[in-house]
């Protein structure tokens, strides 16, 4: 509300949960209103080794406008940072929708009884967009199942012009004698609304399943993508590699006299 104080805060944990906290507006001498309230909006862990998803980085929160509606897109990928070579966990990338942009919600997560009670959003509430070019859209969000064995997200994502960018890491599954197993990674770009591919990475003139990701030339764990603004426009950096996805509308040249 532009009063100079924080209004919302988002966090994740190594138990596969996403949290939202809302700060109350400050009023002089008011002591009855709690300073902060919050709760778990999504619990994306599951039973068994494959479902032991962990978040080691902060959620990427962006305000999205679509067909006259505004919502918060909360994006995050799972990955066991402490054991990057693990191949047992089935890691995924998630986008959770929150319609409460400017005010605190009545409760945290989802409600099916008109707002009387709330529970965290779980994976079954989301749309699986892994093999869909035109996925459905629902009120909770979507997830993308990382395809390679042991593939995981080891960094925060960034959302730019309705596109969410993130890098993944694939450990080397088989190596020869006296060879260092450093693995490698990819850069992903997905439509923030429905998780569909949105960049023609391979340059064949059409956007299809092969355009969800671009394999990175450098080995090892890739850093998270960074938005780069120059006098000629904008680009995405993934370590030393630069991608120019035509995001020039982000910048406007300004002059002082």
HELIX and SHEET records of a PDB file:
HELIX    1   1 UNK A   49  UNK A   51  5                                   3    
HELIX    2   2 UNK A   81  UNK A   83  5                                   3    
HELIX    3   3 UNK A  123  UNK A  125  5                                   3    
HELIX    4   4 UNK A  209  UNK A  211  5                                   3    
HELIX    5   5 UNK A  248  UNK A  250  5                                   3    
SHEET    1   A 3 UNK A   8  UNK A  12  0                                        
SHEET    2   A 3 UNK A  17  UNK A  23 -1                                        
SHEET    3   A 3 UNK A  36  UNK A  43 -1                                        
SHEET    1   B 5 UNK A  60  UNK A  66  0                                        
SHEET    2   B 5 UNK A  69  UNK A  77 -1                                        
SHEET    3   B 5 UNK A  92  UNK A  98 -1                                        
SHEET    4   B 5 UNK A 141  UNK A 145 -1                                        
SHEET    5   B 5 UNK A 127  UNK A 128  1                                        
SHEET    1   C 4 UNK A 158  UNK A 160  0                                        
SHEET    2   C 4 UNK A 163  UNK A 170 -1                                        
SHEET    3   C 4 UNK A 184  UNK A 191 -1                                        
SHEET    4   C 4 UNK A 213  UNK A 219 -1                                        
SHEET    1   D 3 UNK A 226  UNK A 230  0                                        
SHEET    2   D 3 UNK A 233  UNK A 238 -1                                        
SHEET    3   D 3 UNK A 241  UNK A 243 -1                                        
END                                                                             
